[in-house]
Amino acid sequence: MTSPVGRSNPPSLGKDNSSEREVELGTEDEKSSLYRPEVDTSNINERKLIRKLDWRTIPWPALLYLFCFLDRSSIGNARLYNMEKDLNITDTQYLLALTIFFFSFAAFELPSNLMLRRLKPSVWFSTLMVFWGIAMTTQGLVHNYGGLMTVRWWVGAFEAGIYPGVNYYLSCWYKRSEFGLRASIFFSAATVSGAFGGLLAVAIAEMDGLGGKAGWAWIFIIEGLATIVLGILSFWIIVDFPNDAKFLTEAEQVFVIRRLQEDKQMGVTGENFDWKAVKQSLSDPYTYLGIVIFAGSGMPLYAFSLFLPSIISEVRYKATPANLLTVPVYVMACIFTCGVSYLADRYGNRGWWNFTCLSISAAGYIILIASRNATLSYVAVYLSASGIYPCISNTMAWVGNNVEGTYKRSVTMAMVVSLGILQGAVSSNVYRANQTPWYPLGHGIVLMYIGIGLVSTLWYIIVLKMENARRDRGERDEIINGIPGGHEVNGRFATVEDARREKGDRWSGFRYTL
């Protein structure tokens, strides 16, 4: 864990440093680093304020992500209602329509997060929603393979900014020890969308023939129109960053920012855009390790959400029962997602929670590969979901905890999601029609990705623990104001505050979350 803001961290400055050095490096920095010291926040009730933040920053973004995930994955539900036959497309063409989504999705993640920082969340998120709602509605109007491919590209492009954007946005409001649970509540909308999507698809499919449109087309049209409405409302409902949030008083704004400063989040006071932050993220090996970890659960996530209805239907059930049977699976996934995040926030050890979740999902897929019994396979699906979904939100919280600087964090989180989710292009092509009803190839490749996630999670724990130990020993200490005790190779700075701002998570006082 990190030390309180305003004092140099004694272990990071070397265990043999004198108390004189500690005093000189701490007192003045404490005064200069305090955000707007003239504002009195002594009357703020922190617990009451946090509840206020929760109600204004989480429910609406969670609703948006519910529709985001619902819109991207509803094609799996629509497929069961003769979509391929009506569009005259083959199994391979259907898989390519799934695949193209991930290429545009990955391409627009990073630009979207940079735009989010330059624009207000209320403006950027609402704009994205309106445009992907239009694309989604159009998906219900296509008549051929070319039209489906084009629309899926644009759905991916406009949805790209929501998941990494909201995770970054929440990280600008909460301490690192509070972020995981909030991120999981937001992400649990994906599990709710899975349950809700199955029920909604069954209901909307009853509109088959209305207006000359097939039931599968109405699934896209209704969901798309609802997304447009939500996007328009979002402009007035979504709140912006803490320093200009209109629902907070001046003292509350200051209090929120000071809390984040205490948590070593210095960029919250108004960091100006600098390409240096982008370069830092691109050159940080931990960024790429985070990508590999996320891919280990991201690919299984999309394989699971896109093909769960097909897997259940091919094993035993027809379209409507198959969609309904997906509902309790996602309910279980939602419970595990929120539960794991709560425990990880409370007790720490995010890496080991990741490892445990991936192990549970691995057990589920081993059963799916070995089983030739419909009931046993359906039980295994619960294990798979209960491991994959918590791992996604926990990984994002873990990566976000270990990056300092608002722009570097936004770039890193966008890269982790975009390159990790690009593996969805793989997931779109591993469940082949000629492998029904047991899909051994698809399950085997998903299991391989889970194995990659397990190994990379262990490696991330090890390297972060080693780096924290180096900082505890003083090997990363900077030279501050010419005072002896630091190392030239780590840089010279006038104050500890300058070192923190310049180096971010590379500063000697920063401690990585394990």
C-alpha positions, 0 to 999 in steps of 0.5 A: 500500500502507499503512504499518505500524500504530503510526506516522502515515503521513508522506505522509498527514500532509503532505510538509512536516510536521516530524519532531517532529510525526511523533514525537509522533503515532507513538510513543504511538499505537504503544504504545496501539494494540498488541492485548494488549501483555502477551502474548508472541508472539515464539515464534510461527512465522507461516508455520506459523500461516497454514497452520493457519488455512488448514486450519481456515477455508477447506476447510469453508466451501468445501464449504458453498458447493459445496452452496450453488451446487449447490443453487441451480443444479441446477434447470438440470440437473433441467430436462433430465429432464422437470421442466417437463412433470411439473409442467405449467409453461410456459417463462415459468413456469420462468423466473419460478421462477428469477427469484424466487430472486434477489429473496429472495436480495437481500433477505436478504443485508444482514440476514444479514451483520449477524446473522453479526457478532452471532452466531458463524459456527458458529451462523449458517452451520449454521442457514442450511444446515439451513433451506435444506437443508429447502427444497431437499428440499421442492423435490423434493416439489412438484407444481405451479407454485405449490409450485415458486415458494414453495420457490425463494423460501425457497431464496434467502432461506436461501442469501443469507448464505453467499457474502457472509458467508464472504467477510466472515468470511475478511477477518477472518482474513487480510491484504488481500494474502492475502485474494484467494487464500483468497476464490478457493479458497472461490469455486472451490467454485462451479466445482467444483459446476458440474462435480460437479453435472453428474456428480451429476445424471446419476447421480441421474437413474438413480433415475427411478421409485424411490418413485414419484418422477421422476429430477429430483425425486431430484436435489433430494431427495438434494442437500437431505438432504446439505445438512441433514447438512452444516449439522448438522456445521457447528456443531462444525466451523466456527471463529469469529472470531480473538478467540474461536477455540478452536483457537488458543492465546492467543498465536496469537489475539493474533498473528493480530489484531496481523497484521491491525492492521498491515494497517490492519484496526482493527475486529478488536480488537472493534468494537461495533455502531453504525448509523453504520457502516451509514450510512457504507457506504450513503453511500459512492459506492465502495460503489455503484461496487463494486455495478456492477462486481460486476453486470458479472460476477454477471449473466453468472455466473448466466446461465452456470450456469443455462443452460449445460446447456440451451445445450449440449443445444440446440446438439447434445446430449441431456440426459446428454451435455450435463450431462457436457460441462459438467464440463470447462468448470467445471474450466477455470474453477476453474483460472483462478479460483485462478490469477488470485487467486494472481497478484493477491495476489502482484503486486497490480493487482486492477483490471487483472486484473478488466479482463483477465478481463472482456475474455476473457469478452467475447471468448467471448460475441462468438463465441457470438453470431456462431457457428453451429457447435456445436464453435466455440460449445462452445470459446467457452463455455470462454473465457466461463467462464475470464473470468467466474468469476475476476472474481467472486472478484477483485471481492469481494477488491478491494472487501473490501480497500478497506473498513475497519471490520468492520461497514462491511465486512460491510454493504458486501460484503453490499450489493455481492453482494445488489444485484449478484446481483439482476441474476440476475433479469435473467439468468433471463429472457434465454434464451428457448425461442423463441431456441434453439439459438443464443440471440442475445438472451441472449448479447447481453444478457450481453455488454452487462453485461460491457461495463458491468463493463469501464467501471466497473472502469476508473472504479474504478481511476481514482478510487482512484488519484486519491484515493490521490494526494490523500492522498499530497499531504496533502489529507486530513490531520486535525488531531491533538492541535492540532499544525499540519499538518492541515486542519480540514475533515478533522476534529480528533482527540486521537490518530492512533488515534482518527482511524483508528477514527473514519474507517476507510478515510476516514482519511488514512493508509489507501491504497486497493488498485488 
